[in-house]
């Protein structure tokens, strides 16, 4: 920690803390996650080490950047980008009931989706997409997906994870019913974030967990304002399909004309090339899959 000046504590979890800090050499603000290995079970310790490996791979303008990691005195420190606009939930609460414009909603949504595409193209699940894990910078114009604390790498596209983790409001029907799940669970949670941007409220609420789970499993939610476009209404309905198979993939979502037209505004030239390679790779794998089935 000698290279950083800690400004203040900004969060605390079961096994550690998060600090706002400043680099001594460059005066650049950053967030440092401190994880106490001494109090941590072996399984959690391994998960933390995997998170570091995972974060190193996640280079994308719409994903909170990983800078560095190091170990000192039985603690793991992860140095991350600081987003000065705070999280999306705080931004939603600041509206005090005044709805965002559709342009603002779609601008944020496309950026969050581009970040999620980067993850899903690498066969990784986020597993905890929520407004508190989306961060804003550059006067709220840039949205970045963060907190990969419970993200999981899929060994292959069809592998399904059975662990029940996540924030209750954002849980998908398959998680609530203790069924296997895949990347379509992230799509459900993405739908929850989009709904919150449109209404400033959670889509599914209940007086207790049982009531909340029932509403989620029935996909029972109040419609968004009729002032929003037909395309936006339709997208929310599709993201909240009870069956994961019926939900669109992130690539399918971004191919919708009303969203696809916005992508060039947010893609850097370097990122455009990365997306092209990822898409070509996916098409090749699809072609090989069809060829092997034909044989």
ZAPAGU-90933 format. One record per residue (C-alpha): residue number from 0; chain; x, y, z. Coordinates in Angstrom, 2 decimals, padded with zeros to 5 digits, always signed. Example, Ala and Ser with C-alpha at 12.3 -4.5 7.8 and 13.67 -1.06 7.14 Angstrom:
<pts>
<pt num="0" chaine="A" u="+012.30" v="-004.50" w="+007.80"/>
<pt num="1" chaine="A" u="+013.67" v="-001.06" w="+007.14"/>
</pts>
This chain:
<pts>
<pt num="0" chaine="A" u="+000.00" v="+000.00" w="+000.00"/>
<pt num="1" chaine="A" u="+003.08" v="+002.25" w="+000.06"/>
<pt num="2" chaine="A" u="+002.29" v="+003.52" w="-003.45"/>
<pt num="3" chaine="A" u="-001.16" v="+004.86" w="-002.47"/>
<pt num="4" chaine="A" u="-002.66" v="+007.47" w="-000.15"/>
<pt num="5" chaine="A" u="-005.99" v="+006.27" w="+001.26"/>
<pt num="6" chaine="A" u="-008.61" v="+009.04" w="+001.20"/>
<pt num="7" chaine="A" u="-011.58" v="+007.27" w="+002.85"/>
<pt num="8" chaine="A" u="-013.35" v="+003.92" w="+003.29"/>
<pt num="9" chaine="A" u="-016.24" v="+003.56" w="+000.82"/>
<pt num="10" chaine="A" u="-017.52" v="+000.03" w="+001.47"/>
<pt num="11" chaine="A" u="-017.27" v="-003.08" w="+003.62"/>
<pt num="12" chaine="A" u="-018.03" v="-006.76" w="+002.99"/>
<pt num="13" chaine="A" u="-017.76" v="-010.05" w="+004.86"/>
<pt num="14" chaine="A" u="-014.03" v="-010.43" w="+004.16"/>
<pt num="15" chaine="A" u="-012.74" v="-006.96" w="+003.47"/>
<pt num="16" chaine="A" u="-013.13" v="-003.27" w="+002.75"/>
<pt num="17" chaine="A" u="-013.04" v="-000.89" w="-000.20"/>
<pt num="18" chaine="A" u="-011.19" v="+002.43" w="-000.14"/>
<pt num="19" chaine="A" u="-011.02" v="+005.51" w="-002.30"/>
<pt num="20" chaine="A" u="-007.30" v="+006.17" w="-002.75"/>
<pt num="21" chaine="A" u="-004.85" v="+008.21" w="-004.80"/>
<pt num="22" chaine="A" u="-001.62" v="+007.06" w="-006.44"/>
<pt num="23" chaine="A" u="+001.42" v="+008.80" w="-004.95"/>
<pt num="24" chaine="A" u="+003.26" v="+008.91" w="-008.27"/>
<pt num="25" chaine="A" u="+000.44" v="+010.13" w="-010.54"/>
<pt num="26" chaine="A" u="-002.20" v="+011.52" w="-008.09"/>
<pt num="27" chaine="A" u="-004.78" v="+009.42" w="-009.97"/>
<pt num="28" chaine="A" u="-007.86" v="+008.38" w="-008.01"/>
<pt num="29" chaine="A" u="-008.62" v="+004.65" w="-007.72"/>
<pt num="30" chaine="A" u="-010.63" v="+002.18" w="-005.66"/>
<pt num="31" chaine="A" u="-008.71" v="-000.41" w="-003.64"/>
<pt num="32" chaine="A" u="-010.48" v="-003.59" w="-002.53"/>
<pt num="33" chaine="A" u="-008.79" v="-005.10" w="+000.53"/>
<pt num="34" chaine="A" u="-009.56" v="-008.80" w="+001.08"/>
<pt num="35" chaine="A" u="-008.55" v="-010.39" w="+004.38"/>
<pt num="36" chaine="A" u="-007.29" v="-013.89" w="+003.57"/>
<pt num="37" chaine="A" u="-006.75" v="-014.80" w="+007.24"/>
<pt num="38" chaine="A" u="-010.50" v="-014.80" w="+008.05"/>
<pt num="39" chaine="A" u="-011.45" v="-016.39" w="+004.75"/>
<pt num="40" chaine="A" u="-012.31" v="-020.08" w="+004.09"/>
<pt num="41" chaine="A" u="-010.12" v="-021.79" w="+001.45"/>
<pt num="42" chaine="A" u="-012.99" v="-021.84" w="-001.09"/>
<pt num="43" chaine="A" u="-013.50" v="-018.07" w="-000.79"/>
<pt num="44" chaine="A" u="-009.73" v="-017.51" w="-000.98"/>
<pt num="45" chaine="A" u="-009.55" v="-019.40" w="-004.28"/>
<pt num="46" chaine="A" u="-012.56" v="-017.44" w="-005.58"/>
<pt num="47" chaine="A" u="-010.77" v="-014.15" w="-004.81"/>
<pt num="48" chaine="A" u="-007.68" v="-015.25" w="-006.70"/>
<pt num="49" chaine="A" u="-009.87" v="-016.27" w="-009.65"/>
<pt num="50" chaine="A" u="-011.54" v="-012.86" w="-009.54"/>
<pt num="51" chaine="A" u="-008.14" v="-011.20" w="-010.04"/>
<pt num="52" chaine="A" u="-007.38" v="-013.43" w="-013.05"/>
<pt num="53" chaine="A" u="-010.85" v="-012.66" w="-014.40"/>
<pt num="54" chaine="A" u="-010.49" v="-008.91" w="-013.92"/>
<pt num="55" chaine="A" u="-007.20" v="-008.86" w="-015.81"/>
<pt num="56" chaine="A" u="-009.04" v="-010.20" w="-018.89"/>
<pt num="57" chaine="A" u="-011.82" v="-007.62" w="-018.73"/>
<pt num="58" chaine="A" u="-010.50" v="-004.72" w="-020.80"/>
<pt num="59" chaine="A" u="-013.47" v="-002.78" w="-022.21"/>
<pt num="60" chaine="A" u="-014.62" v="+000.87" w="-022.05"/>
<pt num="61" chaine="A" u="-017.91" v="-000.21" w="-020.42"/>
<pt num="62" chaine="A" u="-016.33" v="-002.38" w="-017.72"/>
<pt num="63" chaine="A" u="-014.68" v="-000.87" w="-014.63"/>
<pt num="64" chaine="A" u="-010.95" v="-001.15" w="-015.34"/>
<pt num="65" chaine="A" u="-008.56" v="-003.34" w="-013.36"/>
<pt num="66" chaine="A" u="-005.22" v="-001.63" w="-012.64"/>
<pt num="67" chaine="A" u="-003.21" v="-003.87" w="-010.36"/>
<pt num="68" chaine="A" u="-003.21" v="-006.45" w="-007.54"/>
<pt num="69" chaine="A" u="-000.77" v="-007.33" w="-004.79"/>
<pt num="70" chaine="A" u="-000.57" v="-009.21" w="-001.48"/>
<pt num="71" chaine="A" u="+000.61" v="-007.83" w="+001.86"/>
<pt num="72" chaine="A" u="+000.34" v="-009.20" w="+005.42"/>
<pt num="73" chaine="A" u="-002.21" v="-011.91" w="+004.62"/>
<pt num="74" chaine="A" u="-004.35" v="-009.52" w="+002.58"/>
<pt num="75" chaine="A" u="-005.09" v="-009.31" w="-001.14"/>
<pt num="76" chaine="A" u="-005.41" v="-005.80" w="-002.59"/>
<pt num="77" chaine="A" u="-007.17" v="-005.19" w="-005.92"/>
<pt num="78" chaine="A" u="-006.74" v="-001.74" w="-007.47"/>
<pt num="79" chaine="A" u="-009.61" v="-000.64" w="-009.73"/>
<pt num="80" chaine="A" u="-010.73" v="+002.39" w="-011.71"/>
<pt num="81" chaine="A" u="-012.63" v="+005.03" w="-009.73"/>
<pt num="82" chaine="A" u="-015.89" v="+006.17" w="-011.36"/>
<pt num="83" chaine="A" u="-016.62" v="+009.68" w="-010.09"/>
<pt num="84" chaine="A" u="-020.34" v="+009.60" w="-010.99"/>
<pt num="85" chaine="A" u="-021.21" v="+006.99" w="-008.37"/>
<pt num="86" chaine="A" u="-023.48" v="+004.03" w="-009.02"/>
<pt num="87" chaine="A" u="-026.64" v="+003.92" w="-011.13"/>
<pt num="88" chaine="A" u="-028.93" v="+003.29" w="-008.13"/>
<pt num="89" chaine="A" u="-027.82" v="+006.58" w="-006.54"/>
<pt num="90" chaine="A" u="-028.42" v="+008.32" w="-009.89"/>
<pt num="91" chaine="A" u="-031.94" v="+006.81" w="-010.10"/>
<pt num="92" chaine="A" u="-032.74" v="+007.94" w="-006.54"/>
<pt num="93" chaine="A" u="-031.62" v="+011.49" w="-007.38"/>
<pt num="94" chaine="A" u="-034.47" v="+011.77" w="-009.94"/>
<pt num="95" chaine="A" u="-037.05" v="+012.00" w="-007.12"/>
<pt num="96" chaine="A" u="-039.79" v="+010.57" w="-009.33"/>
<pt num="97" chaine="A" u="-038.95" v="+012.48" w="-012.54"/>
<pt num="98" chaine="A" u="-038.54" v="+009.91" w="-015.33"/>
<pt num="99" chaine="A" u="-035.42" v="+009.80" w="-017.49"/>
<pt num="100" chaine="A" u="-035.80" v="+010.54" w="-021.19"/>
<pt num="101" chaine="A" u="-035.80" v="+007.51" w="-023.49"/>
<pt num="102" chaine="A" u="-032.59" v="+008.79" w="-025.13"/>
<pt num="103" chaine="A" u="-030.81" v="+008.80" w="-021.76"/>
<pt num="104" chaine="A" u="-032.14" v="+005.33" w="-020.87"/>
<pt num="105" chaine="A" u="-031.07" v="+003.81" w="-024.20"/>
<pt num="106" chaine="A" u="-027.65" v="+005.48" w="-024.04"/>
<pt num="107" chaine="A" u="-026.92" v="+003.85" w="-020.68"/>
<pt num="108" chaine="A" u="-028.55" v="+000.56" w="-021.64"/>
<pt num="109" chaine="A" u="-026.50" v="+000.16" w="-024.82"/>
<pt num="110" chaine="A" u="-023.27" v="+000.78" w="-022.90"/>
<pt num="111" chaine="A" u="-024.19" v="-001.71" w="-020.16"/>
<pt num="112" chaine="A" u="-025.12" v="-004.22" w="-022.87"/>
<pt num="113" chaine="A" u="-021.78" v="-003.72" w="-024.66"/>
<pt num="114" chaine="A" u="-020.00" v="-004.44" w="-021.39"/>
<pt num="115" chaine="A" u="-022.12" v="-007.56" w="-020.85"/>
<pt num="116" chaine="A" u="-021.49" v="-008.69" w="-024.44"/>
<pt num="117" chaine="A" u="-017.74" v="-008.52" w="-023.76"/>
<pt num="118" chaine="A" u="-018.25" v="-010.82" w="-020.75"/>
<pt num="119" chaine="A" u="-020.67" v="-013.28" w="-022.42"/>
<pt num="120" chaine="A" u="-018.53" v="-013.53" w="-025.57"/>
<pt num="121" chaine="A" u="-015.79" v="-014.86" w="-023.26"/>
<pt num="122" chaine="A" u="-018.19" v="-017.40" w="-021.72"/>
<pt num="123" chaine="A" u="-018.32" v="-015.63" w="-018.37"/>
<pt num="124" chaine="A" u="-021.41" v="-014.95" w="-016.26"/>
<pt num="125" chaine="A" u="-021.58" v="-011.81" w="-014.17"/>
<pt num="126" chaine="A" u="-024.26" v="-013.21" w="-011.81"/>
<pt num="127" chaine="A" u="-024.85" v="-009.98" w="-009.89"/>
<pt num="128" chaine="A" u="-026.02" v="-007.37" w="-012.40"/>
<pt num="129" chaine="A" u="-027.90" v="-004.63" w="-010.55"/>
<pt num="130" chaine="A" u="-028.07" v="-000.84" w="-010.52"/>
<pt num="131" chaine="A" u="-025.61" v="-000.69" w="-007.57"/>
<pt num="132" chaine="A" u="-023.01" v="-002.57" w="-009.67"/>
<pt num="133" chaine="A" u="-023.18" v="-000.17" w="-012.64"/>
<pt num="134" chaine="A" u="-020.98" v="+002.90" w="-012.29"/>
<pt num="135" chaine="A" u="-021.02" v="+006.29" w="-014.03"/>
<pt num="136" chaine="A" u="-018.18" v="+008.58" w="-015.11"/>
<pt num="137" chaine="A" u="-017.61" v="+011.60" w="-017.36"/>
<pt num="138" chaine="A" u="-020.55" v="+013.59" w="-015.95"/>
<pt num="139" chaine="A" u="-022.80" v="+010.53" w="-015.99"/>
<pt num="140" chaine="A" u="-022.41" v="+010.01" w="-019.73"/>
<pt num="141" chaine="A" u="-020.38" v="+006.77" w="-019.50"/>
<pt num="142" chaine="A" u="-021.80" v="+003.63" w="-017.85"/>
<pt num="143" chaine="A" u="-019.55" v="+000.76" w="-016.72"/>
<pt num="144" chaine="A" u="-020.33" v="-002.69" w="-015.40"/>
<pt num="145" chaine="A" u="-018.48" v="-003.49" w="-012.19"/>
<pt num="146" chaine="A" u="-018.14" v="-005.82" w="-009.20"/>
<pt num="147" chaine="A" u="-017.27" v="-009.25" w="-010.51"/>
<pt num="148" chaine="A" u="-017.21" v="-010.59" w="-006.96"/>
<pt num="149" chaine="A" u="-019.41" v="-013.58" w="-007.81"/>
<pt num="150" chaine="A" u="-018.78" v="-013.85" w="-011.55"/>
<pt num="151" chaine="A" u="-018.16" v="-017.37" w="-012.86"/>
<pt num="152" chaine="A" u="-016.27" v="-018.61" w="-015.92"/>
<pt num="153" chaine="A" u="-018.18" v="-021.20" w="-017.93"/>
<pt num="154" chaine="A" u="-015.98" v="-024.07" w="-019.04"/>
<pt num="155" chaine="A" u="-018.20" v="-024.33" w="-022.11"/>
<pt num="156" chaine="A" u="-021.32" v="-022.58" w="-023.34"/>
<pt num="157" chaine="A" u="-023.70" v="-025.30" w="-022.19"/>
<pt num="158" chaine="A" u="-022.33" v="-025.75" w="-018.69"/>
<pt num="159" chaine="A" u="-024.88" v="-024.66" w="-016.12"/>
<pt num="160" chaine="A" u="-024.14" v="-023.33" w="-012.66"/>
<pt num="161" chaine="A" u="-026.36" v="-024.29" w="-009.73"/>
<pt num="162" chaine="A" u="-025.14" v="-021.94" w="-007.00"/>
<pt num="163" chaine="A" u="-027.79" v="-019.59" w="-005.61"/>
<pt num="164" chaine="A" u="-026.19" v="-016.14" w="-005.35"/>
<pt num="165" chaine="A" u="-027.50" v="-012.67" w="-006.12"/>
<pt num="166" chaine="A" u="-029.65" v="-009.77" w="-004.92"/>
<pt num="167" chaine="A" u="-033.30" v="-010.86" w="-004.32"/>
<pt num="168" chaine="A" u="-034.90" v="-008.10" w="-006.46"/>
<pt num="169" chaine="A" u="-032.83" v="-009.16" w="-009.47"/>
<pt num="170" chaine="A" u="-033.12" v="-012.94" w="-009.13"/>
<pt num="171" chaine="A" u="-034.44" v="-014.81" w="-012.18"/>
<pt num="172" chaine="A" u="-037.29" v="-017.38" w="-012.04"/>
<pt num="173" chaine="A" u="-034.83" v="-020.25" w="-012.59"/>
<pt num="174" chaine="A" u="-032.74" v="-019.16" w="-009.59"/>
<pt num="175" chaine="A" u="-035.86" v="-018.79" w="-007.44"/>
<pt num="176" chaine="A" u="-036.93" v="-022.32" w="-008.42"/>
<pt num="177" chaine="A" u="-033.43" v="-023.71" w="-007.79"/>
<pt num="178" chaine="A" u="-033.05" v="-024.76" w="-011.42"/>
<pt num="179" chaine="A" u="-029.78" v="-024.70" w="-013.39"/>
<pt num="180" chaine="A" u="-029.00" v="-021.41" w="-015.06"/>
<pt num="181" chaine="A" u="-026.74" v="-019.90" w="-017.71"/>
<pt num="182" chaine="A" u="-026.10" v="-016.49" w="-019.28"/>
<pt num="183" chaine="A" u="-029.85" v="-015.90" w="-019.71"/>
<pt num="184" chaine="A" u="-030.02" v="-015.20" w="-015.97"/>
<pt num="185" chaine="A" u="-027.82" v="-012.14" w="-016.56"/>
<pt num="186" chaine="A" u="-030.31" v="-011.13" w="-019.28"/>
<pt num="187" chaine="A" u="-033.17" v="-011.22" w="-016.74"/>
<pt num="188" chaine="A" u="-031.15" v="-009.03" w="-014.34"/>
<pt num="189" chaine="A" u="-030.35" v="-006.68" w="-017.24"/>
<pt num="190" chaine="A" u="-034.12" v="-006.42" w="-017.77"/>
<pt num="191" chaine="A" u="-034.53" v="-005.43" w="-014.12"/>
<pt num="192" chaine="A" u="-031.99" v="-002.61" w="-014.57"/>
<pt num="193" chaine="A" u="-033.70" v="-001.41" w="-017.76"/>
<pt num="194" chaine="A" u="-037.10" v="-001.44" w="-016.01"/>
<pt num="195" chaine="A" u="-035.66" v="+000.61" w="-013.12"/>
<pt num="196" chaine="A" u="-034.29" v="+003.17" w="-015.59"/>
<pt num="197" chaine="A" u="-037.79" v="+003.46" w="-017.12"/>
<pt num="198" chaine="A" u="-039.82" v="+003.58" w="-013.89"/>
<pt num="199" chaine="A" u="-037.33" v="+004.43" w="-011.09"/>
<pt num="200" chaine="A" u="-038.71" v="+001.35" w="-009.28"/>
<pt num="201" chaine="A" u="-037.90" v="-002.35" w="-008.98"/>
<pt num="202" chaine="A" u="-040.01" v="-004.45" w="-011.38"/>
<pt num="203" chaine="A" u="-040.78" v="-007.06" w="-008.73"/>
<pt num="204" chaine="A" u="-041.49" v="-006.19" w="-005.11"/>
<pt num="205" chaine="A" u="-043.19" v="-007.96" w="-002.24"/>
<pt num="206" chaine="A" u="-043.83" v="-007.60" w="+001.49"/>
<pt num="207" chaine="A" u="-041.76" v="-010.71" w="+002.07"/>
<pt num="208" chaine="A" u="-039.41" v="-013.03" w="+000.17"/>
<pt num="209" chaine="A" u="-042.19" v="-015.53" w="-000.64"/>
<pt num="210" chaine="A" u="-044.35" v="-012.82" w="-002.23"/>
<pt num="211" chaine="A" u="-041.37" v="-011.45" w="-004.17"/>
<pt num="212" chaine="A" u="-040.44" v="-014.90" w="-005.49"/>
<pt num="213" chaine="A" u="-044.05" v="-015.53" w="-006.60"/>
<pt num="214" chaine="A" u="-044.13" v="-012.28" w="-008.60"/>
<pt num="215" chaine="A" u="-040.75" v="-013.07" w="-010.19"/>
<pt num="216" chaine="A" u="-041.80" v="-016.62" w="-011.15"/>
<pt num="217" chaine="A" u="-045.00" v="-015.30" w="-012.74"/>
<pt num="218" chaine="A" u="-043.16" v="-012.34" w="-014.33"/>
<pt num="219" chaine="A" u="-045.86" v="-010.13" w="-012.83"/>
<pt num="220" chaine="A" u="-044.83" v="-006.46" w="-013.27"/>
<pt num="221" chaine="A" u="-046.59" v="-003.14" w="-013.91"/>
<pt num="222" chaine="A" u="-046.17" v="-001.84" w="-017.48"/>
<pt num="223" chaine="A" u="-043.80" v="+001.06" w="-018.12"/>
<pt num="224" chaine="A" u="-045.15" v="+004.47" w="-019.13"/>
<pt num="225" chaine="A" u="-047.04" v="+004.56" w="-022.47"/>
<pt num="226" chaine="A" u="-044.85" v="+007.57" w="-023.32"/>
<pt num="227" chaine="A" u="-041.97" v="+005.19" w="-024.12"/>
<pt num="228" chaine="A" u="-041.58" v="+003.67" w="-027.59"/>
<pt num="229" chaine="A" u="-043.18" v="+000.41" w="-028.71"/>
<pt num="230" chaine="A" u="-039.67" v="-001.04" w="-029.20"/>
<pt num="231" chaine="A" u="-038.77" v="-000.36" w="-025.55"/>
<pt num="232" chaine="A" u="-042.05" v="-001.90" w="-024.30"/>
<pt num="233" chaine="A" u="-041.41" v="-004.98" w="-026.45"/>
<pt num="234" chaine="A" u="-037.79" v="-005.35" w="-025.28"/>
<pt num="235" chaine="A" u="-038.76" v="-005.31" w="-021.59"/>
<pt num="236" chaine="A" u="-041.44" v="-007.98" w="-022.22"/>
<pt num="237" chaine="A" u="-038.86" v="-010.21" w="-023.92"/>
<pt num="238" chaine="A" u="-036.21" v="-009.74" w="-021.22"/>
<pt num="239" chaine="A" u="-038.81" v="-010.85" w="-018.66"/>
<pt num="240" chaine="A" u="-039.75" v="-014.13" w="-020.33"/>
<pt num="241" chaine="A" u="-040.10" v="-016.76" w="-017.59"/>
<pt num="242" chaine="A" u="-038.38" v="-019.43" w="-019.69"/>
<pt num="243" chaine="A" u="-034.66" v="-018.63" w="-020.20"/>
<pt num="244" chaine="A" u="-034.84" v="-020.08" w="-023.73"/>
<pt num="245" chaine="A" u="-037.35" v="-017.40" w="-024.70"/>
<pt num="246" chaine="A" u="-035.13" v="-014.53" w="-023.58"/>
<pt num="247" chaine="A" u="-032.86" v="-012.98" w="-026.24"/>
<pt num="248" chaine="A" u="-029.07" v="-013.30" w="-026.04"/>
<pt num="249" chaine="A" u="-027.03" v="-010.14" w="-025.53"/>
<pt num="250" chaine="A" u="-025.93" v="-010.29" w="-029.19"/>
<pt num="251" chaine="A" u="-029.56" v="-010.52" w="-030.29"/>
<pt num="252" chaine="A" u="-030.51" v="-007.54" w="-028.09"/>
<pt num="253" chaine="A" u="-027.79" v="-005.37" w="-029.60"/>
<pt num="254" chaine="A" u="-028.91" v="-006.25" w="-033.14"/>
<pt num="255" chaine="A" u="-032.26" v="-004.52" w="-032.65"/>
<pt num="256" chaine="A" u="-032.19" v="-001.48" w="-034.96"/>
<pt num="257" chaine="A" u="-033.20" v="+001.06" w="-032.29"/>
<pt num="258" chaine="A" u="-030.19" v="-000.07" w="-030.20"/>
<pt num="259" chaine="A" u="-027.77" v="-001.07" w="-032.97"/>
<pt num="260" chaine="A" u="-027.92" v="+002.46" w="-034.41"/>
<pt num="261" chaine="A" u="-026.54" v="+003.82" w="-031.12"/>
<pt num="262" chaine="A" u="-023.54" v="+001.46" w="-030.87"/>
<pt num="263" chaine="A" u="-021.07" v="+003.48" w="-033.04"/>
<pt num="264" chaine="A" u="-021.49" v="+006.38" w="-030.62"/>
<pt num="265" chaine="A" u="-020.00" v="+004.31" w="-027.78"/>
<pt num="266" chaine="A" u="-017.48" v="+002.02" w="-029.48"/>
<pt num="267" chaine="A" u="-013.82" v="+003.03" w="-029.61"/>
<pt num="268" chaine="A" u="-011.96" v="+001.95" w="-032.82"/>
<pt num="269" chaine="A" u="-009.97" v="-000.62" w="-030.78"/>
<pt num="270" chaine="A" u="-013.15" v="-002.01" w="-029.27"/>
<pt num="271" chaine="A" u="-014.85" v="-002.22" w="-032.67"/>
<pt num="272" chaine="A" u="-012.05" v="-004.54" w="-033.86"/>
<pt num="273" chaine="A" u="-012.35" v="-006.67" w="-030.68"/>
<pt num="274" chaine="A" u="-016.11" v="-007.00" w="-031.20"/>
<pt num="275" chaine="A" u="-015.58" v="-007.95" w="-034.85"/>
<pt num="276" chaine="A" u="-013.10" v="-010.69" w="-033.89"/>
<pt num="277" chaine="A" u="-015.42" v="-012.01" w="-031.18"/>
<pt num="278" chaine="A" u="-018.34" v="-012.10" w="-033.64"/>
<pt num="279" chaine="A" u="-016.23" v="-013.87" w="-036.29"/>
<pt num="280" chaine="A" u="-015.11" v="-016.40" w="-033.68"/>
<pt num="281" chaine="A" u="-018.72" v="-017.03" w="-032.64"/>
<pt num="282" chaine="A" u="-019.82" v="-017.50" w="-036.27"/>
<pt num="283" chaine="A" u="-016.97" v="-019.96" w="-036.84"/>
<pt num="284" chaine="A" u="-017.95" v="-021.98" w="-033.76"/>
<pt num="285" chaine="A" u="-021.59" v="-022.03" w="-034.94"/>
<pt num="286" chaine="A" u="-020.48" v="-023.24" w="-038.38"/>
<pt num="287" chaine="A" u="-018.28" v="-025.98" w="-036.86"/>
<pt num="288" chaine="A" u="-021.17" v="-027.05" w="-034.63"/>
<pt num="289" chaine="A" u="-023.51" v="-027.40" w="-037.63"/>
<pt num="290" chaine="A" u="-020.82" v="-029.27" w="-039.56"/>
<pt num="291" chaine="A" u="-020.21" v="-031.76" w="-036.71"/>
<pt num="292" chaine="A" u="-023.96" v="-032.41" w="-036.36"/>
<pt num="293" chaine="A" u="-024.24" v="-032.98" w="-040.12"/>
<pt num="294" chaine="A" u="-021.44" v="-035.57" w="-039.91"/>
</pts>
